[in-house]
Amino acid sequence: MIISKIKKKFIPLDTFIDFCLYKFKHSYYQKKNYFGHKGDFVTAPHISSIFSEMLSIWILLFYKKINEPKEINILELGPGDGTMAYDILSSLKKFKFLECKINYYLFEKSISLKKTQKNKLSKYKNIHWISDLNKYNKNNSIIISNEFFDALPIKQFIKKNKVWFERFVHYNNKSNKLEFIELIAKKNFIKKIKKIYNLNINNFIEFPTVLENLINNISKILKRKNSIFLTIDYGENSELCNDTLQAIYKNKKSHILQNIGNSDITYQVNFYHLIKLFKKNKLQIIDFANQSKFLQNLGIKERFEMASKNLKNLELKQLTESVSRLLHPGQMGALFKVLIVYNKKIKII
Ligand SMILES: C[S@@+](CC[C@H](N)C(=O)[O-])C[C@H]1O[C@@H](n2cnc3c(N)ncnc32)[C@H](O)[C@@H]1O
């Protein structure tokens, strides 16, 4: 079904990724639930609820910083199966010093994941789904996301003999296979890329096409009273771009052009691009750290010590392994980064 849509013409890479992940009922994120230990991949909220607990502490610290308003609005981008939302709401409920109404907004593209989220969060009140960030207009907004930006469709551009080409996907009727093809890049794209990256020092560019619009919408919310943005994702902050696109099929690396609609396609976020767009919108980057440092500053080790006292054998082993996976530089600790943006300089942790 997805391949039949591609057969007719050359498809830009970002459109191809959108087809594979979102556009049709056979697309990856529109089908069954792939999250968690039984699924295709495990994200930090599925490793241990201690991850979301730490985010709740961060939310609490921000709530204190803005002088404890009567109401806060948490807006999660790309909430997956709703695990992080569930655990954040459950932790916040336990904090005695957080006495305010909490509205939780979910920004989700997949119809099937929206259903999963609705089931998961059914016991909580004040849960809302939004489909247009531009229409969201609340003060006291805490925008959060985990592995949201790495799931955005990207374009790839390649420089050969000083000429820039864009990567497309097409169906080869002779070999009956999908293949990549490079066509000379359109001038308007090169103009857009030049605003972010220095093309003299780069030979390869990855460019999520919807990013600018998303960051502009987030920035608009951040200009409202007491609103902050925190995102966690895997990637770097570099003025140089690399080819990082990958497909994961049944927990293993696979080829982008194989297992269409059955594999997850991601790339490593270049925070340089996000930071540049936020700075253009005159916002302050108040923190950029690796996940390990961020979670340790919030007290994950102390929380682990406390929780360990009540655990034995297998449960203790599982928690020890989970915390190590979140913190160890060779695992998620260094590869994952945390970016926090606000409209003026403040210190939260
Ligand atoms: C890799 S998953 C991460 C899920 C979850 N945050 C986690 O950590 O387990 C990416 C999520 O972003 C959603 N998503 C991707 N692009 C989106 C867009 N443009 N608008 C809203 N949601 C989007 C996907 O449907 C999915 O829920």
The ligand as an SDF file (V2000), in Angstrom:
LIG
                    3D

 27 29  0  0  0  0  0  0  0  0999 V2000
    9.7020    8.1330   19.2430 C   0  0  0  0  0  0  0  0  0  0  0  0
    8.0710    8.4400   19.7930 S   0  0  0  0  0  0  0  0  0  0  0  0
    8.3770    8.9480   21.4700 C   0  0  0  0  0  0  0  0  0  0  0  0
    7.2490    8.6630   22.3770 C   0  0  0  0  0  0  0  0  0  0  0  0
    7.4140    9.0480   23.8470 C   0  0  0  0  0  0  0  0  0  0  0  0
    7.6690   10.4410   24.0370 N   0  0  0  0  0  0  0  0  0  0  0  0
    8.4510    8.2270   24.5440 C   0  0  0  0  0  0  0  0  0  0  0  0
    9.4710    8.7750   24.9590 O   0  0  0  0  0  0  0  0  0  0  0  0
    8.2490    7.0110   24.6790 O   0  0  0  0  0  0  0  0  0  0  0  0
    7.6030    9.9290   18.9510 C   0  0  0  0  0  0  0  0  0  0  0  0
    6.2240   10.4380   19.2770 C   0  0  0  0  0  0  0  0  0  0  0  0
    6.0060   11.7000   18.6170 O   0  0  0  0  0  0  0  0  0  0  0  0
    4.7700   11.6590   17.8790 C   0  0  0  0  0  0  0  0  0  0  0  0
    4.9150   12.6320   16.7830 N   0  0  0  0  0  0  0  0  0  0  0  0
    5.8370   12.6360   15.8020 C   0  0  0  0  0  0  0  0  0  0  0  0
    5.6780   13.7010   14.9810 N   0  0  0  0  0  0  0  0  0  0  0  0
    4.6480   14.4150   15.4890 C   0  0  0  0  0  0  0  0  0  0  0  0
    4.0360   15.6510   15.1210 C   0  0  0  0  0  0  0  0  0  0  0  0
    4.4390   16.3590   14.0550 N   0  0  0  0  0  0  0  0  0  0  0  0
    3.0200   16.1040   15.8730 N   0  0  0  0  0  0  0  0  0  0  0  0
    2.6130   15.4150   16.9730 C   0  0  0  0  0  0  0  0  0  0  0  0
    3.1510   14.2240   17.3720 N   0  0  0  0  0  0  0  0  0  0  0  0
    4.1520   13.7350   16.6430 C   0  0  0  0  0  0  0  0  0  0  0  0
    4.6880   10.1930   17.4890 C   0  0  0  0  0  0  0  0  0  0  0  0
    3.4240    9.8010   17.0390 O   0  0  0  0  0  0  0  0  0  0  0  0
    5.0840    9.5410   18.8130 C   0  0  0  0  0  0  0  0  0  0  0  0
    4.0560    9.6230   19.7640 O   0  0  0  0  0  0  0  0  0  0  0  0
  1  2  1  0
  2  3  1  0
  2 10  1  0
  3  4  1  0
  4  5  1  0
  5  6  1  0
  5  7  1  0
  7  8  2  0
  7  9  1  0
 10 11  1  0
 11 12  1  0
 11 26  1  0
 12 13  1  0
 13 14  1  0
 13 24  1  0
 14 15  1  0
 14 23  1  0
 15 16  2  0
 16 17  1  0
 17 18  1  0
 17 23  2  0
 18 19  1  0
 18 20  2  0
 20 21  1  0
 21 22  2  0
 22 23  1  0
 24 25  1  0
 24 26  1  0
 26 27  1  0
M  CHG  2   2   1   9  -1
M  END
$$$$
